[in-house]
């Protein structure tokens, strides 16, 4: 059992040491014909690069790097792609603007339960905001009804 723990620890440490191996050099150009124009914001350029990187295969990435990826580098590459996919999902949710009628209705009809549900089931900050606004409207109307009657 101790031998298994030792081998497992060594394997984990070796994976961790290769985790930085899938970084792209800063002077790296995707493709001159598909580079984004200089009028695009830096954030949009980063998102465009992330979308491109997520769709690469390990073989294509090895060609861009100039050498074939070994097993650990492939695993690190796939892990980096997975993390970028998660960041792209979060970036897609962060850009939502305007009135979120679902969040407003959730907060209005369910109050604090609706706010709790929004935080449990959604990562969209705009949705959270409108759920709080709906809950606030519910509280104000409840207070008005209580004071009047």
FINU-819981 format. One record per residue (C-alpha): y, x, z. Coordinates in steps of 0.02 Angstrom, whole numbers, padded with zeros to 5 digits, always signed. Last residue first. Layout:
// residues N
YXZ
...
// end
This chain:
// residues 149
+02355-02694+00296
+02499-02591+00227
+02460-02431+00324
+02273-02433+00286
+02301-02476+00102
+02428-02337+00087
+02314-02214+00176
+02168-02258+00061
+02281-02241-00092
+02338-02068-00034
+02159-02012+00004
+02092-02073-00164
+02235-01989-00256
+02195-01828-00163
+02010-01843-00210
+02059-01864-00392
+02171-01710-00381
+02031-01612-00298
+01912-01663-00439
+02046-01614-00564
+02055-01438-00493
+01866-01417-00486
+01850-01469-00669
+01987-01344-00716
+01893-01209-00621
+01735-01238-00723
+01586-01173-00627
+01502-01342-00608
+01354-01417-00512
+01382-01365-00332
+01572-01355-00334
+01587-01521-00425
+01462-01603-00307
+01564-01549-00156
+01721-01619-00236
+01631-01782-00272
+01569-01793-00093
+01748-01764-00037
+01806-01920-00127
+01669-02010-00224
+01769-02127-00336
+01929-02026-00354
+01851-01853-00353
+01721-01896-00484
+01847-01994-00587
+01968-01847-00592
+01828-01724-00630
+01768-01832-00775
+01945-01857-00838
+01978-01670-00852
+02162-01665-00895
+02216-01513-00991
+02141-01342-01004
+01971-01261-01023
+01983-01073-01046
+01886-01027-00890
+01728-01115-00951
+01712-01008-01107
+01747-00850-01008
+01607-00894-00886
+01485-00919-01029
+01542-00756-01108
+01517-00666-00942
+01338-00734-00929
+01302-00677-01107
+01374-00506-01062
+01255-00493-00914
+01107-00534-01026
+01162-00406-01156
+01176-00273-01020
+01001-00315-00959
+00935-00303-01138
+01016-00133-01161
+00949-00071-00994
+00773-00124-01044
+00795-00039-01213
+00862+00117-01128
+00712+00121-01013
+00588+00105-01156
+00670+00237-01265
+00811+00198-01386
+00814+00286-01554
+00962+00397-01592
+01129+00385-01683
+01213+00266-01564
+01247+00141-01703
+01067+00157-01764
+01002+00133-01587
+01106-00025-01573
+01028-00091-01733
+00853-00057-01664
+00894-00136-01496
+00950-00294-01586
+01133-00342-01586
+01188-00522-01556
+01256-00491-01381
+01359-00344-01445
+01449-00450-01576
+01491-00586-01451
+01551-00453-01327
+01660-00373-01460
+01741-00541-01503
+01768-00575-01317
+01850-00406-01293
+01962-00433-01445
+02011-00605-01379
+02058-00527-01212
+02160-00392-01300
+02261-00522-01393
+02245-00543-01581
+02395-00483-01682
+02311-00314-01711
+02180-00394-01825
+01998-00395-01774
+01880-00270-01852
+01760-00347-01979
+01791-00233-02129
+01808-00078-02020
+01640-00111-01936
+01611-00104-01750
+01716+00049-01713
+01667+00164-01570
+01802+00276-01496
+01768+00204-01323
+01583+00251-01332
+01463+00104-01306
+01373+00096-01140
+01185+00072-01151
+01142+00224-01048
+01230+00165-00891
+01075+00076-00825
+00964+00230-00852
+00979+00290-00672
+00944+00115-00609
+00783+00104-00706
+00727+00270-00632
+00769+00209-00458
+00667+00051-00483
+00518+00151-00545
+00529+00274-00400
+00537+00131-00276
+00386+00044-00355
+00287+00206-00352
+00328+00233-00168
+00290+00052-00123
+00123+00060-00214
+00079+00223-00127
+00119+00143+00040
+00000+00000+00000
// end
